[in-house]
Amino acid sequence: MQCDYLYYLRYIKRISLVENSASVYGTAIHNTIKLAYNNKLSAKEMSEIFRREWIQLCSAKDVVFLSEKDYLNKLTNGQKLVAEYYNKFIKGVPEPKTVENFIGRKEGIKLGEYNVVAVFDQITHDDMIVDVKTGLKPTQNQLDCDLQFTIYSYVYRQMYGKEENGLVLRHFSTMKDLVTTRTESDFITLLEEVNKLDEKLKSNVFLRNLGRHCSRCYFFEHCLGKEKSLGKW
């Protein structure tokens, strides 16, 4: 939905993905939270684990940083914030039913003719679905229309045969929870969007969706590198 050509480069042509620091930062945060629950870590231990995860991921991956300061800021902020996360969302709070629960092909949950592949960051003790986000904080209207959260709700109800008690976007940098809900009409809209995308894929035509977001795309050089070198972008 973001860009036909991005999909083509990543999933059909299979161009190698060069990640930016924000993506790796999010992975390090999620890994740390999962390890905290699995190993009953303290706030101090979470901070130490984040440092380890961050250094290992940055060493193992081909990562683009804005600067050395970008690397150090994310390291420092991550260590500080995971400790805050512990004090607000882990310490004294009932443990989630699941953490980083992967849903794949074996579950056989379908959207149209496609299997859903997804990860629940957390399902809480009182059946709320929590997704931890390390990026920009959305508005409430954006969250209420977000198809990712519609898919979470759809998958949960297919798996458990009941409604979740709410969908939570946990914004990591502000430690704030935004809550939304979904109804059956949202699932109708979701299936309509899946059908539109299915038709587009079968047409085998992949157009570039050019805009300001292009400068942040992982595949910028493969898509617009020539235009950039000629001074046309």
Buried (B, 14 or more C-beta within 10 A) or exposed (E): EEBBBBBBBBEEEEBEEBBBBBBBBBBBBBBBBBBBBEEEBEBEBBBBBBBEBBEEBBEEBEBBBEEEEBBEBBBEBBBEBBBBBBEBBBEEEEEBBBBBBEBEEEBEBEBEEEEBEBEBBBBBEEBBBBBBBBEEBBEEEEBBBBBEBBBBBBBBBBBEEEEBBBBBBBBBBEEEBBEBEBEEEBBEEBEEBBEEBBEBBEEEEBEEEEEEEBEEBBBBEBBBEEEBEEEEB
